[in-house]
Amino acid sequence: MTERTTVRLPQPLLSRAKRKAAAEGRTLTALIEEGLRLVLAEGRQKTKRVLPRVSKATGGPMPGMDFTSFSALEELDDLEYIARMKNFK
């Protein structure tokens, strides 16, 4: 059973998606559905975690890595996610 829903997307992204769907001869709905399936399937795949670099001299994190603040850890996680998405193409 299919359902209707409203999705708010930035105009440039929506324009690109419409052009891609048209170029491939399919609907925008089909393009969005495929994208969602890929993203959801990614969670089931084993992903290799990239660990922070460790100093060989001290055995601790490299200078500039801040593990004392939660926001710094979130930023590291966000940067890893962005790197994965760039390779997702």
C-alpha positions as MATLAB code, in Angstrom:
seq = 'MTERTTVRLPQPLLSRAKRKAAAEGRTLTALIEEGLRLVLAEGRQKTKRVLPRVSKATGGPMPGMDFTSFSALEELDDLEYIARMKNFK';
ca = [
       0.000    0.000    0.000;
       1.366    3.418   -0.881;
       0.747    6.597    1.052;
       0.906   10.249    0.137;
       3.078   12.598    2.141;
       4.486   16.093    1.933;
       8.239   16.528    1.830;
       9.918   19.905    2.057;
      13.140   20.114    0.044;
      15.435   22.994   -0.867;
      14.509   24.305   -4.323;
      17.919   23.600   -5.944;
      17.836   19.984   -4.714;
      14.276   19.496   -5.936;
      15.144   20.946   -9.354;
      18.138   18.626   -9.702;
      16.049   15.631   -8.648;
      13.326   16.458  -11.184;
      15.888   16.823  -13.975;
      17.544   13.517  -13.051;
      14.210   11.685  -12.914;
      13.186   13.119  -16.293;
      16.550   12.247  -17.854;
      16.166    8.655  -16.636;
      12.546    8.459  -17.802;
      11.056    7.856  -14.384;
       9.001    9.713  -11.833;
      10.277   11.861   -9.011;
       8.525    9.454   -6.643;
      10.557    6.530   -8.021;
      13.798    8.503   -7.608;
      12.993    9.438   -4.002;
      11.930    5.856   -3.220;
      15.211    4.464   -4.547;
      17.202    7.015   -2.559;
      15.385    6.170    0.660;
      15.903    2.445    0.102;
      19.642    2.995   -0.407;
      19.985    5.110    2.731;
      17.997    2.665    4.834;
      19.950   -0.319    3.489;
      23.203    1.446    4.383;
      22.353    1.057    8.072;
      22.325   -2.723    7.678;
      25.705   -2.865    5.984;
      28.764   -3.070    8.135;
      30.591    0.208    7.935;
      34.229    0.544    8.779;
      34.672    3.064   11.585;
      37.487    5.518   11.092;
      39.232    5.951   14.402;
      41.010    9.165   15.368;
      44.719    9.232   14.671;
      46.903    8.301   17.617;
      50.261    9.838   18.404;
      53.070    7.268   18.250;
      55.080    9.292   20.763;
      52.499    9.566   23.541;
      49.948    6.919   22.606;
      47.206    9.519   22.956;
      45.183   11.440   20.410;
      46.982   13.683   17.954;
      47.219   17.365   18.897;
      44.060   19.301   18.132;
      41.665   16.438   18.904;
      39.335   17.402   21.748;
      37.588   14.487   23.424;
      36.468   16.473   26.442;
      33.498   18.168   24.823;
      30.457   16.450   23.403;
      30.127   18.972   20.571;
      33.682   18.185   19.405;
      32.823   14.476   19.282;
      29.632   15.235   17.360;
      31.657   17.274   14.885;
      34.027   14.338   14.299;
      31.014   12.091   13.704;
      29.476   14.629   11.299;
      32.730   14.905    9.347;
      32.870   11.114    9.043;
      29.256   11.054    7.806;
      29.989   13.730    5.194;
      33.012   11.773    3.965;
      30.853    8.634    3.608;
      28.177   10.547    1.684;
      30.783   11.956   -0.719;
      31.860    8.388   -1.499;
      28.230    7.232   -1.777;
      27.699    8.682   -5.264;
];
